[in-house]
Amino acid sequence: MPAIYSITKHNNMKIFFSSLLFTVFIANQLNAQKDSSMHMHHDMSNMHMNDSMPMNMSGMNMPMDNMSHSFSRNLPMSRNGSGTGWSPDAAPMYGQMYHSKKWMYMLHYNLFIRYNKQDLTNKGSRGDAMWDAPNWLMFMGQRQLGEKGLFSFSAMLSADAIITGQEGYPLLFQSGESAHGVPLVDRQHPHDLFSGLSVAYSYALSKKADVFAYLGYPGEPALGPVAFMHRASAMDNPDAPISHHWLDATHITFGVATVGVRLGDFKLEGSSFTGREPDENRYDFDKASFDSWSGRLSFNPSKNWALQVSQAFIKSPEALHPGENVNRTTASAAYSLPLRNDNSFNATFAWGMNKMKNNNGENAALIEASYRYKKLALYGKYEFVQKSTEELNLDENIYGDDLFNVNAYTIGANYDLLQIHKTKIALGTHFTFNNEPSTLYSLYGKNPSAFEVYLRIYPSQMKM
């Protein structure tokens, strides 16, 4: 690896945590709310959501006609992330709510209809261009069971494969999974039609303590930050991170069982799950093997922050390299700052390392942020990823067994054009500048850049 591009693991961590200081803000605390009575009646006159539906806050029991966090009757719904992960309590929520006598339901969705050109100036041979449409839809529901129990379910679907085929959409320096027996490189793999089907049960030991169990087929183990599709700092961006397989690629796992306990604002959980990533058939259900494990510690020190560290052993994640097991370590911090008139600032910092036996660890770091002001959303992202010769599907006889440090900088914006009932349509664009080692110039060109223009269809923000 050329010396000018080399970076030590120590420096990666130093850069990651020092960057955290740039978004430390002093935010006003949300108004304190009174605890509910034994019959779960409380005054919600100062806080309402769409359709005049109240939302509970931390420390309050959930009345029958109100939706709480999916795994606790005593946490706010806004702390829901992906799988069993936590978002900041102050994170904005986008969706539509429905209810019956005993059930509460929520619908989320995101669709980008776009033109995507990954090598804007045609400098290299690995960029591609196409019309595509990254998308997902999620439906979830919950009901109380007895005085202290809570049952919830979720289903997540994606038509990625129907629209793009098995090869997915172009994305320079992306890697992971395969199509037609060939590694997918410089493309983001499509997500499975059934990206999530899960059920969970939680039991409130007290207002400060819960235990819960979660089963997914597919589902998401206790590993990494909230998946990019569900992070408030990433929702405006149509692209998956090129650090996806260092941070949150396990969000689609065919077979996962998680148990956990919450004590105040701490949560400790562990998972047994299937290490193999989804196969090339995006419409079936893969075999569950429960051959891998993970553990995660989460902490929300205030309504604005969500922190986590996690560790996992993942058995044979890549079908084309069945003998390779991965030890993955991640750490992340998410920040949300509500502003006046439903405006907000959201940011995420994440670091991940994949390590295989007898190999050095491969690091990735991500810093992303979004700012919403009225109808305008501005967003940006920086990524550093160490891609190996194998990850980029390069000839070892030419490139050796090396790590290539890739830096990607993205800036984008979208603007709401109209709203139809509770659905918004926005026009957006973004630009990505990549920086890679000179040894890759013959393939990618020097500093290849990408350009996208799109229409985004998504639900309106729920009023808090």
N, C-alpha and C positions, 0 to 999 in steps of 0.2 A: 504494500500500500504506500503511495507517495506520502512523504513526510508532511507536506503542506496540508493534506487532508486528514491525517491521523488525529485521533482524539481519544483520550483515556476515559475509562469508566468514571474515574473521580471527577474529571472535568465535566462530563455529561451531567452528573448529579449536581455539581456546583452551578452550572448554567441553569439547570431546571429549577432549583430552589431559589436562586437569586432572582430569576425572572418572576417568581411568585410575588416578590415585593412590589412590583409595579401595579398590581391591582388590589392592594389592601386599602380599602375604603372604610370610613366610619359611617355606617348607615343607621338611620333611626330604627328603633325596635318597633315591631308591630304592637298594636294595642293589646294589652292583657285582657284575657277573657275569663269569665267566671267558670268554675267547674260545674259540671252538670249535677243534678240531684240523683237520688237513688232510682228515680223513674225516668232518667235520661231526658229531662226537660231543661232547656237552658235558653237564655236570651241571646239571639243572634242578630239583633237589630242593627249592629254596626258592621256586619259582614255578610254579603250576599253574592251568589254566583248568578249565572244566566238563569232565566225562568224563575227568579226569586227563590232559588234553592240555596239553603245555607251550607256553608262549609265549616267543618270543625277545625279547631287549632289544637296544637300539642297540649296534652294534659286534659282533654275534654272527651267524654264518652260520646259516641255517635248515636243520635236518635235514629229510629227505624227508617226515616225518609231522607237520610243524609249519607254521603259517601265519605269514607275515611281512607287512610292508607290501606293498601291491599293486604298487609301483614300485621296490622295493629289497629285496634279500635281507638287507640289513644294517640295517634299521630296524624298529621294533616295529609290529605290526599296529594298535595303538591310534592311530598317527599318521594312519591313513586318515581322510580327511574326505569330501568329495564331489568327483567328477571327479578332478583331480590335486591338489586342495588339501590342506593339512596341518591336522590338529588337534593339540592338545598331546598329548605321549606319555602324560601322566597322565589323559587323559580317560577316563571310564567307557565301556564298550562293552556294548551290548545286542544279543543275537542268539543264534542256535543254529548250532553247527558240526557238520559232517559230513566224513568223509574216506574215500578209497579208497587204493589202493596208491600212486598217483602224484599224486592230486589232493586239494586241500583246498577245502572249500566253506563258505560262511556265508550264513545267511538272516536278514534284518532285516525288520521290519514295524511299522506304527503305524496304529491305527484309532481315531477318535473318533466315537462315536454320540452326537449331542447335539441339544439345543434351543438355538437361537441367536437372540436378540432384540437387534437393533442400535440401537434407539431405545427405551430402557426406559420413558421417561416420555412417549413420543409427542409430542416437542416439535417435530419437523420433518416434512418430506415425503419425505426421502431414505432413512430407515431402513427395514429390512425384518426379518421374522422367519420362520424356517422350521426344520424338522427337517433335518439334513444329516449328513454323515459324511466329513470330510476323512480321506484314507487314502493309504498307499503301501506297496509291498512291494518288497524288493530282494534279489536272489540274486547272489552273486559266487563266483568260484573262481579257483584258481591252481595252477600246477605249475612245477617247475624244468625248465629246458632246458639240459642240459650242466652244466658246473661253475660257470658264472657267469651264466647266463641265467635269466629268470623271465617266464613268460607268465601273463597274468591276463585275466579277462573279468568283466563285470557287466551285469545286466539289472534295470531298475527299471520297475514297473508301477503304475498308479493307476486306480481305478474312480471318480474324481471326477465325470467327465462322465456316467457311467451313473447315478449317484445324484442329482446336482444339475442335470443338463442343461447346455446350452452356457453358461448365465448364471452358473454357479458359485454360491458361497454369499455371503450378505450380509456386508459388512465396511465400515463407514463410512470414508470418505476414501481407500479403496483405488482404484487406477486402473491401467489397462494391459490391452491386447488388446481383443477385440471379440466380439460375438455377434449374429448375424442382421444384420450390417452396421452395428451401433450400438456405440459405445464402451462398454466395461464400466467403470462408475464406481460407487463405493460397493458393489462386489462384488469378491470374489476369483475370478479366472478358474479354471476347472477345469484340472487338469493332464492332459496327453495320456495315453491308455492306455499307450502305449510312451513312458515318460518318460526312458528311458536304455537304450541297447544299445551297449556299447563293448568294445574289446579293447586290450591294451597289451603291450609288450615292454620289459623293462629289462635292462641288462647291467652287471654290477659290475666297474668298472675296478679297484677295491680296496675295502676295508672302508669307506673314507671317501669314495668317489666312485662315482656311477652316471650312466649316460645312459639315457634312456627315450623311447619314442614311444607316443602314445595316439591312437586313432581312435574317434570316436563318431558314431552315426547312429540316434537322437540321442545327444548327449553334452554335455559341459560344458567350455567354453574356460577358459584360465588367466586368470580375471578374478574379482575380489571375494573375500570370505570364503567359508568353507564354507557351502553352501546351508542355509537355516534348518531343513529337515527333518532334517539330519544333525548340527547343532550340539548339543552336550550341554547348552548353556544354553537351548535353544529347544525341545527334544523334548517337554517336558511341556505346551507351549502349542499348542492346536489351530489358532490363527490364523496366517496368513502375515503378515509385517510389512507395514505400509503403505509402507515404504521398499523393498519388494521390487524394484521396477524401477529403483532407484538402486544396489542392492548385488549381488543374486544371481539376478536373473530369467533370466540366460543359462544356468541349470543345465539347461534343455531347449533344445538347439540342434540342428537337423536338418542336421548336417554340421559336424564339427570335427576338426581335426588339430593335435596338440600335440607338440612336442619339448622336452626339457629336460635339464638336468644338475644333479646334486647334488654339492656339495663340503662335506663335514662336515654342519653343520646349516643351511647355506644352499642354496637351490634357485632357479635361474633358468630360466624357461620361456617359450615363445612359442606362440601359436595362430593359425591361420587358420580362420575359421568363417563360417557363414551368419548375417548380421545380422538378417534377418527373424524375428520371433517366431513361434511356432506359429500356424497358421491356425485357423479356427473348427471344422474337422473334427478332432475329438479322437481319431479312430481310424485315421487314415492316416499316411503318411510324406511329409512336405513335401519340396519340391525343394531340393537342396543347391546353394548358389551360391559359397561360400567367398569372399565379397566384403568381409570384415571381418577385423580383426586385434586381438590383445591381447598384453600382456607382463606378467609378474608375478614379483616377487622375494619369496621367503618365507624366514623365519628363525625357528628354534626355539631361543632362547638357553638354555633349560633344559627339563626334562620338563614343566614347568607352563605354559609359554607357547608360543603360535604367533602370529607376526606376519606381515603381508603388506602390500605396496603393489602396485597394478596400474593399468594404463592401457589403454584400448581405443578403437578407432574402430569404430562400429557403423553399418552402412549400412542405412538405411530400416527400423528395427525395427518400426514400426507400419504395418500394412497400410492403415489409413485415412488415413495421412499419408505416402505413399511418397516425397515429396521431402525429408523431414526426416531428416538423419543426426545421430548423437549421438556426442560424445566423452565417455567415462565414465572417471572417476578414482575409485579407492577406496583406503581404508586401514583396517586392522582389527587388533585384538589379542584373542586368546582366551586365557582362563586357566582351569586346572583344578587343584583341590586335593583329592586323595583324603583321606578321613577314615577313622576306624576303622570296622570292621564294614560295609564297602562303602558307607558314607555319603560324600557328596562335595559340593563347592561348585564351580560352573562359571559363568563370566561371559564375555560378548563385548561389545566396543566396536567400532563400525563407523561409518565416514563414507563417503559417496559423493556425487559431483557429476555431473550430466548437463548438458552444454553443447552447444547447437546454434549454428550459424553466425549471427553478428550478434545473438545473444541473450545475456543474462547467464546465468551458471551457476545451476542449481537444485540446492540442497543438501539432504542428508538425514543425520541422525545417529541412531544406535541404541545404547542401553545395555540389556542384558538379563542376567538372572542366575537361577540355580536352585539350590536347596539341598535335598538329599535326606537325610532322617533316617529310617532303617528303612523303614517302609511309607509314610511321608508325603513328598510332594514339594511344596515351596513355590517359586513363581516370580514374577518381575516383569519389567516392560519399560517403558522410556521411549523414545518416538520423537519426533523433530522432522523434519518434511518440508515443503519448499516446493512446493506444488502450484500449477500455473499454471491460467489460465482454460481452456486447452485440456484439461489433465489432468482437470479436474473437469467438463468438457463444459458450460461456462457460456456464456451469450450475451455476446459481447464488447461489444455495444451497450449492455448494462446494467452489466456488471462490468468492462469495459475489458480491456486486455492487461496483466494483473497477476500477481503471485505472492502466494499466500495461505499464511501460516505456520500449520501445523497441529501441535499437540502432543497426544500420546496417552499415557496412563498406564494400565498394566495390572497387576493383581495377581491371582494365582490359586493354587489348591492342588488336589492330588488325593491320594487315599489308596487303597492296595492293599486290595481286598476279599478276593480269593482268588487262588490260583495253581493252574492246571491243567497238570500236567507242567512245561514251561518257559515257559508263557504266563501273564501276569498280567492281571487285570482290576481297574481302579481307577475309583473314583467321584470326579468333580472338578467344580469350578466356577471361573469367573473373572469379573472385573468390569473394564471399561475406561471411563475418563473422558477425554473429548476436549475440547480447547480450540481454538477457531478464531476468526478475525477477526470483528468485529461485522457486517461486510458480508455474511457468510454466515448470519447468524441466521435470516433469513427462509426459508432452505432447510433448515437443520439444527436450528434452535432453539439457544439458548444452552447451551453445554457439554453436548452430548448424551452419554449414557452407554449402555453395552452390557452385557448379562448373558448368561452361558452356563452350562449344566449338562450334563454329559456322562459317558459311560462310555468309558474308554480301554482298549484291548486292545493289549498290546505284549509283547515277549520279556523274559525275566528278564536281569539283569546277569550277564555272564560273570565268574567268579571269577579274580582275578589273583593 
